[in-house]
Each structure stands twice: as structure tokens, then as C-alpha cells.
Amino acid sequence: MSEMKKPVIIDTLGKLLDGGYAFNLWCVDCTRGGLLPIDPFVKKLGRDHPMDIDGHVKCGRCGGKNVEVRIQAPQAGDRPFQTNERRFMSLSDSSRPAS
């Protein structure tokens, strides 16, 4: 009989980064959307931060914080998400650590 495999639990930004995931963000106010890599969030919030980043993003076009956040899984065989393209969204100022 085959051995039962344990489920993979991806519950932190670090695990999303390691798995090659990205955020698919959509501004409800101005309908701008796009993919954003996980690494800026890991740098600001830490690898152990929960996947919930609501309140930590704002639209790069209108500045609104009414942004839907979805997790974009990598396609089979894809390397971890990397981009040099201009970012569609940005980290919110409120997500920066206190100095």
C-alpha cells in the first residue's frame, strides 16, 4: 500500500515566494490590474507574514486602496516569478515598518 502524502500548506509570504507564486491585483476603483511579484512584500513584511496583504497595497494609477488580491499560481515547469517590468501596483505607505 502506498504511503499517505501530507498536504502542502502555503500560508506565508515566504512560502508563496519559494513556490514561484505572484499576486494578481485589481483596483476596483479605476480597473487597473496586473501581476506583482511576492518579493517586495517579503522584504517589507517578512517571510513569516500571513498571505493576507489587504491594506498593504495601493493602486499605482489612482492611489486607491480598494484593491482585490488574488494569488497567481505558477504554471507547471515555470521558474519563480521574476519581472523587470514596471509595477502595476505598489506597497502602501502604511505597510512600511516603523522607524
C-alpha positions as CSV (number, residue, x, y, z in Angstrom):
1,M,0.0,0.0,0.0
2,S,1.3,3.5,-0.8
3,E,2.2,5.9,1.9
4,M,-0.2,8.8,2.5
5,K,1.3,12.2,1.4
6,K,1.0,15.2,3.7
7,P,-0.7,18.2,2.2
8,V,1.4,21.2,1.3
9,I,0.4,24.2,3.4
10,I,1.2,27.6,1.9
11,D,0.3,30.1,4.5
12,T,3.0,32.8,4.5
13,L,4.6,35.2,2.0
14,G,7.9,33.2,2.2
15,K,6.2,30.0,1.1
16,L,4.5,31.8,-1.7
17,L,7.9,33.3,-2.8
18,D,9.6,29.9,-2.6
19,G,6.8,28.3,-4.7
20,G,7.1,30.8,-7.5
21,Y,3.7,32.4,-6.9
22,A,2.7,36.1,-7.7
23,F,-0.1,38.4,-6.7
24,N,-2.7,39.2,-9.3
25,L,-4.0,42.6,-8.2
26,W,-7.1,44.5,-9.4
27,C,-8.0,48.1,-8.5
28,V,-11.8,48.2,-8.1
29,D,-11.9,52.0,-8.4
30,C,-10.1,52.5,-11.7
31,T,-10.0,48.9,-13.1
32,R,-6.2,48.8,-13.4
33,G,-4.7,45.3,-12.8
34,G,-1.7,43.2,-13.2
35,L,0.8,40.8,-11.6
36,L,3.1,41.8,-8.9
37,P,5.9,39.6,-7.6
38,I,5.9,38.5,-3.9
39,D,9.5,39.5,-3.1
40,P,8.7,43.2,-2.4
41,F,6.2,42.1,0.2
42,V,8.7,39.7,1.8
43,K,11.3,42.4,2.0
44,K,8.8,44.8,3.7
45,L,6.7,42.5,5.8
46,G,8.9,39.4,6.3
47,R,8.8,35.8,5.2
48,D,6.6,34.7,8.1
49,H,3.9,37.3,7.3
50,P,0.5,35.7,6.5
51,M,-0.6,35.7,2.9
52,D,-3.2,38.3,3.6
53,I,-1.9,41.6,2.3
54,D,-5.1,43.6,2.2
55,G,-4.3,47.1,3.4
56,H,-0.7,46.8,2.2
57,V,-1.2,47.7,-1.4
58,K,-2.4,50.7,-3.3
59,C,-3.1,51.3,-6.9
60,G,-0.2,52.9,-8.8
61,R,-2.6,54.8,-11.1
62,C,-5.3,56.3,-8.8
63,G,-3.7,55.7,-5.3
64,G,-6.8,53.9,-4.1
65,K,-6.6,51.1,-1.6
66,N,-9.8,49.2,-2.8
67,V,-7.6,46.5,-4.4
68,E,-8.6,42.9,-4.9
69,V,-5.8,40.5,-4.2
70,R,-5.6,37.1,-5.8
71,I,-2.8,34.5,-5.7
72,Q,-1.5,33.6,-9.2
73,A,-0.1,30.1,-9.2
74,P,2.9,29.3,-11.4
75,Q,2.3,27.2,-14.5
76,A,3.8,23.7,-14.5
77,G,7.5,24.0,-15.1
78,D,7.7,27.7,-14.6
79,R,10.5,29.2,-12.6
80,P,9.8,31.5,-9.7
81,F,8.1,34.7,-10.8
82,Q,10.5,37.4,-11.8
83,T,9.9,40.7,-13.7
84,N,11.8,43.8,-14.7
85,E,8.6,45.4,-16.0
86,R,7.1,48.5,-14.4
87,R,4.9,47.5,-11.4
88,F,1.2,47.8,-11.8
89,M,0.6,48.3,-8.1
90,S,2.8,49.3,-5.2
91,L,3.2,48.7,-1.5
92,S,1.1,51.0,0.6
93,D,3.0,53.5,2.8
94,S,1.1,52.1,5.8
95,S,2.9,48.8,5.2
96,R,6.4,50.2,5.8
97,P,7.9,49.2,9.2
98,A,8.0,52.0,11.8
99,S,11.4,53.7,12.0
